[in-house]
Amino acid sequence: MLPRGQTPERRAYMQAWRVAHPRDRRAYKAAYDAAHQEQAAAYRAANRERLKAAKAAYYAANRDRLLAGVLARARAHPEQIAAYHAEHYSRNTDRIKATVSAYRAANPAKKRHLENRRRMRKAGNGGTHTLAERQAKFARLGNVCFYCGVAQELTIDHDIPLVRGGTDDIANILPACRSCNSRKNKRTATEFLNHQRTGGVGGAEAGNR
C-alpha cells in the first residue's frame, strides 16, 4: 500500500532520484538531522514504546534480508567497519561496559551459553547447539547436577571433554555443578561416575571439560 497522497508514478520518480543522487540525499539528510536534533529527541522520547515496537516488528519481518546486508557490508569494507567500531568504543567505553555488565547480570544463562560458544570456537571441535536446546535438555534431566543430583547453579559440561575431541552437539552436553565439573576434569561422564563409585577423589583443574 502506498502512503497517503503518493501515486505509483511519484513513488517511481522518488526511487529513481535516490539512486541517481545518493550523495546529495545523504548530505541533505545530514543537514536536516543536524538542524532538528531537539525536535527528533523530543519525538523519540514521547513515542519510545511505539517506535520500539515498530522497530521490532520491522526487524522480525525482514531479519534475513537485514542480516545479509550487514554481512555483505562487513565483507566488502572490513577495515572501515573495524575502524568505526574502535572509534565508537573509545567514545563510549564506560557506557558500553555498564550495558554489557547489566546484560550479563540479567541474563546469566545467555552469558554462559556465549562463553561456551567462544570456548568451542577456540577448541575447533565442531558441533553446535542453541540455548533453547540446552535449557530443554537440562529440564529433562531435572535441572540438577548429572553427577551429584544437587539442584544448584549449573554449568555446561561436555560428556566427552573438549581436550579429548568432544563436540558441542547437544548429545554431548550435560548439566553439572561447578564442583563436579571441576573434579571431572578430562574424564568422560562414564569415567567420572565410575570414579565416584569407587571412592576416588578428583582434584584436577577446571577448564578442560
Phi and psi in degrees as GROMACS dihedral restraints (atoms count N, CA, C in turn):
[ dihedral_restraints ]
;  ai    aj    ak    al  type     phi  dphi    fc
    3     4     5     6     1   -79.6    20    10
    4     5     6     7     1   149.4    20    10
    6     7     8     9     1   -59.1    20    10
    7     8     9    10     1   154.5    20    10
    9    10    11    12     1   -59.7    20    10
   10    11    12    13     1   133.0    20    10
   12    13    14    15     1    85.5    20    10
   13    14    15    16     1     0.4    20    10
   15    16    17    18     1  -108.4    20    10
   16    17    18    19     1   130.0    20    10
   18    19    20    21     1   -96.3    20    10
   19    20    21    22     1   161.1    20    10
   21    22    23    24     1   -56.2    20    10
   22    23    24    25     1   -37.1    20    10
   24    25    26    27     1   -66.5    20    10
   25    26    27    28     1   -42.4    20    10
   27    28    29    30     1   -64.8    20    10
   28    29    30    31     1   -40.1    20    10
   30    31    32    33     1   -63.9    20    10
   31    32    33    34     1   -43.7    20    10
   33    34    35    36     1   -63.2    20    10
   34    35    36    37     1   -40.3    20    10
   36    37    38    39     1   -62.6    20    10
   37    38    39    40     1   -44.8    20    10
   39    40    41    42     1   -64.7    20    10
   40    41    42    43     1   -41.1    20    10
   42    43    44    45     1   -64.2    20    10
   43    44    45    46     1   -41.8    20    10
   45    46    47    48     1   -64.9    20    10
   46    47    48    49     1   -39.2    20    10
   48    49    50    51     1   -65.6    20    10
   49    50    51    52     1   -40.6    20    10
   51    52    53    54     1   -61.4    20    10
   52    53    54    55     1   -41.2    20    10
   54    55    56    57     1   -66.8    20    10
   55    56    57    58     1   -38.3    20    10
   57    58    59    60     1   -78.9    20    10
   58    59    60    61     1   -21.5    20    10
   60    61    62    63     1  -132.3    20    10
   61    62    63    64     1    57.3    20    10
   63    64    65    66     1   -62.6    20    10
   64    65    66    67     1   -40.1    20    10
   66    67    68    69     1   -69.5    20    10
   67    68    69    70     1   -42.0    20    10
   69    70    71    72     1   -60.3    20    10
   70    71    72    73     1   -40.9    20    10
   72    73    74    75     1   -66.3    20    10
   73    74    75    76     1   -43.5    20    10
   75    76    77    78     1   -64.3    20    10
   76    77    78    79     1   -41.4    20    10
   78    79    80    81     1   -64.6    20    10
   79    80    81    82     1   -42.3    20    10
   81    82    83    84     1   -62.7    20    10
   82    83    84    85     1   -43.9    20    10
   84    85    86    87     1   -64.6    20    10
   85    86    87    88     1   -41.6    20    10
   87    88    89    90     1   -62.0    20    10
   88    89    90    91     1   -43.5    20    10
   90    91    92    93     1   -66.4    20    10
   91    92    93    94     1   -41.0    20    10
   93    94    95    96     1   -64.9    20    10
   94    95    96    97     1   -45.3    20    10
   96    97    98    99     1   -61.5    20    10
   97    98    99   100     1   -41.5    20    10
   99   100   101   102     1   -64.2    20    10
  100   101   102   103     1   -33.7    20    10
  102   103   104   105     1   -82.5    20    10
  103   104   105   106     1   -12.3    20    10
  105   106   107   108     1  -128.5    20    10
  106   107   108   109     1    32.6    20    10
  108   109   110   111     1   -62.1    20    10
  109   110   111   112     1   -44.5    20    10
  111   112   113   114     1   -65.9    20    10
  112   113   114   115     1   -43.6    20    10
  114   115   116   117     1   -63.1    20    10
  115   116   117   118     1   -41.6    20    10
  117   118   119   120     1   -64.8    20    10
  118   119   120   121     1   -41.8    20    10
  120   121   122   123     1   -63.7    20    10
  121   122   123   124     1   -41.3    20    10
  123   124   125   126     1   -65.3    20    10
  124   125   126   127     1   -39.6    20    10
  126   127   128   129     1   -65.6    20    10
  127   128   129   130     1   -43.6    20    10
  129   130   131   132     1   -63.3    20    10
  130   131   132   133     1   -39.4    20    10
  132   133   134   135     1   -65.7    20    10
  133   134   135   136     1   -36.9    20    10
  135   136   137   138     1   -79.0    20    10
  136   137   138   139     1   -18.4    20    10
  138   139   140   141     1  -127.1    20    10
  139   140   141   142     1    31.3    20    10
  141   142   143   144     1   -56.3    20    10
  142   143   144   145     1   -51.5    20    10
  144   145   146   147     1   -67.2    20    10
  145   146   147   148     1   -40.7    20    10
  147   148   149   150     1   -65.3    20    10
  148   149   150   151     1   -42.2    20    10
  150   151   152   153     1   -66.5    20    10
  151   152   153   154     1   -38.4    20    10
  153   154   155   156     1   -62.7    20    10
  154   155   156   157     1   -43.5    20    10
  156   157   158   159     1   -66.1    20    10
  157   158   159   160     1   -40.4    20    10
  159   160   161   162     1   -65.8    20    10
  160   161   162   163     1   -40.1    20    10
  162   163   164   165     1   -65.0    20    10
  163   164   165   166     1   -41.7    20    10
  165   166   167   168     1   -65.3    20    10
  166   167   168   169     1   -41.1    20    10
  168   169   170   171     1   -65.7    20    10
  169   170   171   172     1   -40.7    20    10
  171   172   173   174     1   -64.7    20    10
  172   173   174   175     1   -42.1    20    10
  174   175   176   177     1   -64.4    20    10
  175   176   177   178     1   -43.2    20    10
  177   178   179   180     1   -61.8    20    10
  178   179   180   181     1   -37.5    20    10
  180   181   182   183     1   -79.1    20    10
  181   182   183   184     1   -19.7    20    10
  183   184   185   186     1  -128.4    20    10
  184   185   186   187     1    24.2    20    10
  186   187   188   189     1   -56.7    20    10
  187   188   189   190     1   -51.0    20    10
  189   190   191   192     1   -61.4    20    10
  190   191   192   193     1   -43.1    20    10
  192   193   194   195     1   -66.1    20    10
  193   194   195   196     1   -42.3    20    10
  195   196   197   198     1   -65.4    20    10
  196   197   198   199     1   -44.2    20    10
  198   199   200   201     1   -65.5    20    10
  199   200   201   202     1   -37.6    20    10
  201   202   203   204     1   -63.7    20    10
  202   203   204   205     1   -38.4    20    10
  204   205   206   207     1   -66.1    20    10
  205   206   207   208     1   -42.7    20    10
  207   208   209   210     1   -62.4    20    10
  208   209   210   211     1   -44.0    20    10
  210   211   212   213     1   -63.7    20    10
  211   212   213   214     1   -41.4    20    10
  213   214   215   216     1   -63.9    20    10
  214   215   216   217     1   -42.8    20    10
  216   217   218   219     1   -65.4    20    10
  217   218   219   220     1   -40.0    20    10
  219   220   221   222     1   -63.6    20    10
  220   221   222   223     1   -39.0    20    10
  222   223   224   225     1   -73.0    20    10
  223   224   225   226     1   -32.7    20    10
  225   226   227   228     1   -80.9    20    10
  226   227   228   229     1   -27.5    20    10
  228   229   230   231     1  -135.6    20    10
  229   230   231   232     1    59.3    20    10
  231   232   233   234     1   -61.5    20    10
  232   233   234   235     1   -41.3    20    10
  234   235   236   237     1   -68.5    20    10
  235   236   237   238     1   -40.0    20    10
  237   238   239   240     1   -65.2    20    10
  238   239   240   241     1   -41.8    20    10
  240   241   242   243     1   -65.4    20    10
  241   242   243   244     1   -43.3    20    10
  243   244   245   246     1   -63.4    20    10
  244   245   246   247     1   -41.3    20    10
  246   247   248   249     1   -64.8    20    10
  247   248   249   250     1   -40.7    20    10
  249   250   251   252     1   -62.2    20    10
  250   251   252   253     1   -46.3    20    10
  252   253   254   255     1   -66.3    20    10
  253   254   255   256     1   -37.3    20    10
  255   256   257   258     1   -64.6    20    10
  256   257   258   259     1   -43.2    20    10
  258   259   260   261     1   -66.1    20    10
  259   260   261   262     1   -43.1    20    10
  261   262   263   264     1   -61.5    20    10
  262   263   264   265     1   -42.2    20    10
  264   265   266   267     1   -66.4    20    10
  265   266   267   268     1   -40.9    20    10
  267   268   269   270     1   -65.1    20    10
  268   269   270   271     1   -31.9    20    10
  270   271   272   273     1   -83.2    20    10
  271   272   273   274     1   -17.5    20    10
  273   274   275   276     1  -133.0    20    10
  274   275   276   277     1    31.0    20    10
  276   277   278   279     1   -56.1    20    10
  277   278   279   280     1   -51.5    20    10
  279   280   281   282     1   -63.2    20    10
  280   281   282   283     1   -43.4    20    10
  282   283   284   285     1   -65.7    20    10
  283   284   285   286     1   -41.5    20    10
  285   286   287   288     1   -65.4    20    10
  286   287   288   289     1   -43.5    20    10
  288   289   290   291     1   -62.4    20    10
  289   290   291   292     1   -41.0    20    10
  291   292   293   294     1   -65.6    20    10
  292   293   294   295     1   -40.6    20    10
  294   295   296   297     1   -65.6    20    10
  295   296   297   298     1   -43.4    20    10
  297   298   299   300     1   -64.1    20    10
  298   299   300   301     1   -43.3    20    10
  300   301   302   303     1   -62.7    20    10
  301   302   303   304     1   -42.4    20    10
  303   304   305   306     1   -65.4    20    10
  304   305   306   307     1   -40.4    20    10
  306   307   308   309     1   -64.9    20    10
  307   308   309   310     1   -43.5    20    10
  309   310   311   312     1   -63.2    20    10
  310   311   312   313     1   -40.0    20    10
  312   313   314   315     1   -66.5    20    10
  313   314   315   316     1   -34.5    20    10
  315   316   317   318     1   -85.1    20    10
  316   317   318   319     1   -15.3    20    10
  318   319   320   321     1  -134.2    20    10
  319   320   321   322     1    63.7    20    10
  321   322   323   324     1   -60.6    20    10
  322   323   324   325     1   -36.8    20    10
  324   325   326   327     1   -65.9    20    10
  325   326   327   328     1   -43.1    20    10
  327   328   329   330     1   -63.7    20    10
  328   329   330   331     1   -40.3    20    10
  330   331   332   333     1   -59.9    20    10
  331   332   333   334     1   -46.8    20    10
  333   334   335   336     1   -64.1    20    10
  334   335   336   337     1   -37.4    20    10
  336   337   338   339     1   -64.2    20    10
  337   338   339   340     1   -43.4    20    10
  339   340   341   342     1   -68.1    20    10
  340   341   342   343     1   -37.1    20    10
  342   343   344   345     1   -62.9    20    10
  343   344   345   346     1   -40.0    20    10
  345   346   347   348     1   -64.5    20    10
  346   347   348   349     1   -39.3    20    10
  348   349   350   351     1   -64.0    20    10
  349   350   351   352     1   -38.5    20    10
  351   352   353   354     1   -64.0    20    10
  352   353   354   355     1   -41.6    20    10
  354   355   356   357     1   -60.7    20    10
  355   356   357   358     1   -41.3    20    10
  357   358   359   360     1   -68.1    20    10
  358   359   360   361     1   -39.1    20    10
  360   361   362   363     1   -62.1    20    10
  361   362   363   364     1   -39.5    20    10
  363   364   365   366     1   -67.6    20    10
  364   365   366   367     1   -40.4    20    10
  366   367   368   369     1   -70.2    20    10
  367   368   369   370     1   -35.5    20    10
  369   370   371   372     1    71.0    20    10
  370   371   372   373     1    28.3    20    10
  372   373   374   375     1   -87.6    20    10
  373   374   375   376     1    -9.8    20    10
  375   376   377   378     1    83.5    20    10
  376   377   378   379     1   179.5    20    10
  378   379   380   381     1    82.7    20    10
  379   380   381   382     1   154.3    20    10
  381   382   383   384     1  -160.1    20    10
  382   383   384   385     1   158.2    20    10
  384   385   386   387     1  -152.8    20    10
  385   386   387   388     1   159.2    20    10
  387   388   389   390     1   -93.9    20    10
  388   389   390   391     1   164.3    20    10
  390   391   392   393     1   -61.3    20    10
  391   392   393   394     1   -39.7    20    10
  393   394   395   396     1   -63.2    20    10
  394   395   396   397     1   -40.3    20    10
  396   397   398   399     1   -63.2    20    10
  397   398   399   400     1   -42.5    20    10
  399   400   401   402     1   -66.3    20    10
  400   401   402   403     1   -43.7    20    10
  402   403   404   405     1   -62.4    20    10
  403   404   405   406     1   -38.5    20    10
  405   406   407   408     1   -66.1    20    10
  406   407   408   409     1   -40.3    20    10
  408   409   410   411     1   -68.4    20    10
  409   410   411   412     1   -42.9    20    10
  411   412   413   414     1   -59.3    20    10
  412   413   414   415     1   -40.1    20    10
  414   415   416   417     1   -64.7    20    10
  415   416   417   418     1   -40.8    20    10
  417   418   419   420     1   -62.5    20    10
  418   419   420   421     1   -30.2    20    10
  420   421   422   423     1   -92.6    20    10
  421   422   423   424     1    13.4    20    10
  423   424   425   426     1    87.2    20    10
  424   425   426   427     1     6.0    20    10
  426   427   428   429     1    53.6    20    10
  427   428   429   430     1    39.7    20    10
  429   430   431   432     1  -129.7    20    10
  430   431   432   433     1   163.9    20    10
  432   433   434   435     1   -61.6    20    10
  433   434   435   436     1   132.0    20    10
  435   436   437   438     1   -65.1    20    10
  436   437   438   439     1   -23.6    20    10
  438   439   440   441     1  -100.0    20    10
  439   440   441   442     1   -36.6    20    10
  441   442   443   444     1  -116.7    20    10
  442   443   444   445     1    -9.5    20    10
  444   445   446   447     1    76.2    20    10
  445   446   447   448     1     8.4    20    10
  447   448   449   450     1   -84.4    20    10
  448   449   450   451     1   135.9    20    10
  450   451   452   453     1   -90.9    20    10
  451   452   453   454     1    97.5    20    10
  453   454   455   456     1  -147.7    20    10
  454   455   456   457     1  -171.9    20    10
  456   457   458   459     1   -56.3    20    10
  457   458   459   460     1   124.3    20    10
  459   460   461   462     1  -100.9    20    10
  460   461   462   463     1   144.1    20    10
  462   463   464   465     1  -112.1    20    10
  463   464   465   466     1   168.5    20    10
  465   466   467   468     1   -88.5    20    10
  466   467   468   469     1   117.2    20    10
  468   469   470   471     1  -111.7    20    10
  469   470   471   472     1   144.6    20    10
  471   472   473   474     1  -102.5    20    10
  472   473   474   475     1   120.0    20    10
  474   475   476   477     1   -48.8    20    10
  475   476   477   478     1   -58.9    20    10
  477   478   479   480     1   -93.0    20    10
  478   479   480   481     1   114.5    20    10
  480   481   482   483     1   -58.2    20    10
  481   482   483   484     1   155.3    20    10
  483   484   485   486     1   -59.8    20    10
  484   485   486   487     1   -39.1    20    10
  486   487   488   489     1   -69.2    20    10
  487   488   489   490     1   -11.0    20    10
  489   490   491   492     1  -111.4    20    10
  490   491   492   493     1    19.8    20    10
  492   493   494   495     1    92.1    20    10
  493   494   495   496     1     7.7    20    10
  495   496   497   498     1   -63.6    20    10
  496   497   498   499     1   145.4    20    10
  498   499   500   501     1   -98.4    20    10
  499   500   501   502     1   178.7    20    10
  501   502   503   504     1  -101.3    20    10
  502   503   504   505     1    16.3    20    10
  504   505   506   507     1   -62.3    20    10
  505   506   507   508     1   150.0    20    10
  507   508   509   510     1   -60.3    20    10
  508   509   510   511     1   -28.2    20    10
  510   511   512   513     1   -65.0    20    10
  511   512   513   514     1   -20.8    20    10
  513   514   515   516     1   -99.3    20    10
  514   515   516   517     1     5.5    20    10
  516   517   518   519     1  -101.6    20    10
  517   518   519   520     1   135.2    20    10
  519   520   521   522     1  -137.8    20    10
  520   521   522   523     1   151.3    20    10
  522   523   524   525     1   -82.6    20    10
  523   524   525   526     1   137.4    20    10
  525   526   527   528     1  -147.3    20    10
  526   527   528   529     1   141.5    20    10
  528   529   530   531     1   -71.1    20    10
  529   530   531   532     1   164.0    20    10
  531   532   533   534     1   -61.4    20    10
  532   533   534   535     1   -38.7    20    10
  534   535   536   537     1   -63.5    20    10
  535   536   537   538     1   -49.6    20    10
  537   538   539   540     1   -66.8    20    10
  538   539   540   541     1   -38.8    20    10
  540   541   542   543     1   -62.1    20    10
  541   542   543   544     1   -39.3    20    10
  543   544   545   546     1   -69.4    20    10
  544   545   546   547     1   -45.1    20    10
  546   547   548   549     1   -71.2    20    10
  547   548   549   550     1   -27.8    20    10
  549   550   551   552     1   -62.6    20    10
  550   551   552   553     1   -38.5    20    10
  552   553   554   555     1    52.4    20    10
  553   554   555   556     1  -119.0    20    10
  555   556   557   558     1   -95.4    20    10
  556   557   558   559     1     8.0    20    10
  558   559   560   561     1   -80.3    20    10
  559   560   561   562     1   156.5    20    10
  561   562   563   564     1   -77.0    20    10
  562   563   564   565     1   170.0    20    10
  564   565   566   567     1   -60.5    20    10
  565   566   567   568     1   -43.6    20    10
  567   568   569   570     1   -63.0    20    10
  568   569   570   571     1   -43.3    20    10
  570   571   572   573     1   -62.8    20    10
  571   572   573   574     1   -40.5    20    10
  573   574   575   576     1   -69.8    20    10
  574   575   576   577     1   -39.2    20    10
  576   577   578   579     1   -63.0    20    10
  577   578   579   580     1   -42.6    20    10
  579   580   581   582     1   -63.5    20    10
  580   581   582   583     1   -38.3    20    10
  582   583   584   585     1   -62.0    20    10
  583   584   585   586     1   -40.7    20    10
  585   586   587   588     1   -67.0    20    10
  586   587   588   589     1   -42.4    20    10
  588   589   590   591     1   -64.6    20    10
  589   590   591   592     1   -32.0    20    10
  591   592   593   594     1   -86.7    20    10
  592   593   594   595     1     2.4    20    10
  594   595   596   597     1    82.8    20    10
  595   596   597   598     1    13.7    20    10
  597   598   599   600     1   -70.7    20    10
  598   599   600   601     1   153.2    20    10
  600   601   602   603     1  -118.9    20    10
  601   602   603   604     1   112.3    20    10
  603   604   605   606     1   -83.4    20    10
  604   605   606   607     1   157.3    20    10
  606   607   608   609     1  -156.9    20    10
  607   608   609   610     1    19.7    20    10
  609   610   611   612     1   -76.4    20    10
  610   611   612   613     1   163.1    20    10
  612   613   614   615     1   -72.4    20    10
  613   614   615   616     1   154.4    20    10
  615   616   617   618     1   -80.4    20    10
  616   617   618   619     1   170.3    20    10
  618   619   620   621     1   102.4    20    10
  619   620   621   622     1    -1.3    20    10
  621   622   623   624     1  -116.2    20    10
  622   623   624   625     1    10.3    20    10
